[in-house]
Each structure stands twice: as structure tokens, then as C-alpha cells.
Amino acid sequence: MAIAPITGMLKKRFLFDLGFGISLGISAAYGFWYMHHLKIHDWQAKYYLKLEQEKNAAAQ
């Protein structure tokens, strides 16, 4: 009784790894953008707005 050859196993594994890697990368990028980057950008915009308001108040 011979063992049947395993065909297409490498291709299936490669496609699985590629799909999993792309999905994980997109999820990580989404998390970074909405959980970190936009919060830091909002904080920075508020900080510079506060500085500008203080500068305008001091000038008057």
C-alpha cells in the first residue's frame, strides 16, 4: 500500500500565510491609525490652538 503524494500543500500553506499576514497587517494599521495616531494629532491640534489663544490674549 503506497502513500499518496501530497500535492498542492505548499501552495495552500503559502496562500494561507499570505492572507493571514495581510489581514494581520491591515488590522494592526487600522488599530494604530484610529487608536494612536488620531488621538495624538487631536492632542497636538488642541495644544497649538491653546498656545495661539494665549498669544492672542497676551497681545490684546
Secondary structure, DSSP 4 states (H G I P E B T S, - for coil): -PPPP--SHHHHHHHHHHHHHHHHHHHHHHHHIIIIIHHHHHHHHHHHHHHHHHHHHHH-
